[in-house]
Amino acid sequence: MSILELRQYTLHPGRRDELITLFEREFVEPQEELGVRVVGTPEPTARSALR
């Protein structure tokens, strides 16, 4: 069975790199340690990049 979870985040100006670091450390790494295959990481959309 496969499960795909999509999330949308609102970025605070100038804090994108901080979110990605936090996401990698607190979500991606622990999930991968449990054998979960994480297929994507946060990427800004054109709309959020303008904020």
N, C-alpha and C positions, 0 to 999 in steps of 0.2 A: 504494500500500500504506500502511496506517495501522498504527501500533503504539501501544498504550496501556500505560504502565508505572505501576503503583501501588506506593507505598512507605508504610511505617509507621515512624514514629520515636517513640522514648521521650524525652519532654521532662524536663529537670532542672528542679526547682522554680525559678520566677522567671527562667528563661532563654529563654522562648518568643520574645520579640522578637529576641533575639540569633540564634536559629536561623533565623528568617524573614529577617533581614538577610543572614546568611551564605548561605542558600539562594538568595535573589534574586541576590546578587553572584556567587557561584561556580557556580551552575547555570543559573538562568533566563536571565540576561543573555547569557552565552556561547552558550547553545543558540539563543536568538532571533537572535543575530548570524549564526548558521549557517543560519538559515531554518527552524528547528524551531518548531512552534507548541506552546507550553506552555499546557495548558488548565486547570491548577490549581496552587495553591500551598499550602503547609502550613496546615492549619486543625486546631485541637485538637478531639478528640472529647469528648463529655461525660465519659467515663471518664478520659481523660488530663487534663482540666481540673481534676479533683478531686484529683490527686496533688500 
